Amino acid sequence: MKLKNLGIYALPDGREFVVDVEASNVYRLCSRHTWNFTRAPEYTVTPEGKIVNKGQPTEWGVEHLVDTGRREQYPKATFL
């Protein structure tokens, strides 16, 4: 399964994440709640399709992600 950059996916527990694909094809799952503020990933996806949190495997893989059909945009820059 190839995840779409900026696609919104849901885990079986209902939480939704924005997929942020880095240039090296590293998939990061960012909480929708933090996306517009920090873009800090809560999970990453291994090349084998396992979802990990802080280097520790979770019970999920990409096959558990449900594509909501929605997309996000990159946050707008804010200047202080």
Long-range contacts (C-beta under 8 A, 24 or more apart in sequence): 1-49, 1-62, 1-63, 1-65, 3-27, 3-45, 3-62, 3-65, 4-67, 4-71, 6-71, 6-72, 6-73, 6-74, 7-67, 7-68, 7-70, 7-71, 7-72, 8-32, 8-67, 8-68, 8-70, 8-71, 8-72, 9-65, 9-66, 9-67, 9-68, 10-65, 10-66, 10-68, 11-60, 11-64, 11-65, 11-66, 12-60, 12-64, 12-66, 16-68, 17-42, 17-43, 18-72, 32-72, 35-72, 35-75, 36-75, 37-75, 39-75
